[in-house]
Amino acid sequence: MIIDERMIAFIQSMDRGNSLFLTDLEQKALDDNVPIIRPETQSLLRFLLALTKPHNILEVGTAVGFSAILMAENTSDDCRITTIEKYEKRIPEARKNFAASGYENRIRLLEGDASDILLQLTEGCDLIFMDAAKGQYIHFLPQVKRLLNPGGVLISDNVLQDGEILESRFAVERRNRTIHSRMREYLFTLTHDEEMETVLLPVGDGVTLSVKMGEEPPIAVEEGSEKAIGRTEETERKESGITGSRTEETEQSKSGITGNITEGSEQSGGGNLE
């Protein structure tokens, strides 16, 4: 456990929760011992979706589809989600859940090894959620970076391994040492990558948030918008010319009036002095 259980319970008590469908799906997954994202991570994910408003999401690790459906519920109708799953036993369950949720038309499930599928993908992503085999994160990273749009966010879940990441390699059970060393390598690579800005958070079982640096692609401007801008600039120039002429004319008029008044006053005043 990364933080005190009482603190976790308090934080969870403030959460507004998910839809009834997701709540039931979460309970079923827990009953079947299927790992899904923890409540604190769910809250963080909902927040990030509201903040970034992604249009194209990639998820590595579908399980039974819980997190993909959560992302669909908390994004706009034009957001598309691609999720990758290798475990054959869970794929039919995920498809059934997508259909029952009503988001089947927005979620695309790709079956197979993520190492192979990532190589075939070409469309850039605004947000990538990594929640697959922890020992493979470091191997997925080059292709994940390639697919992430500039300004896009990479979310990596379960990176602290219930606090075991703190331990020496030799203090970890032999069967977990490879995962342990690869996760440490992944965290070091992420946090020292000059093309990514990364923060490591003790949320759930540990989450990293990484933003891909670089300029965002230019926003396409419609032809009508360009014409509107042109008309605005032309109008401003005309108005500026009119205003300038009026101002100059007004100043000349005022100057003439002032001059006449001043001249008359000086003549009158001179007569009194004499």
Order of alpha helices (4+ residues) and beta strands (2+ residues): alpha-alpha-alpha-beta-alpha-beta-alpha-beta-alpha-beta-alpha-beta-alpha-beta-beta-alpha
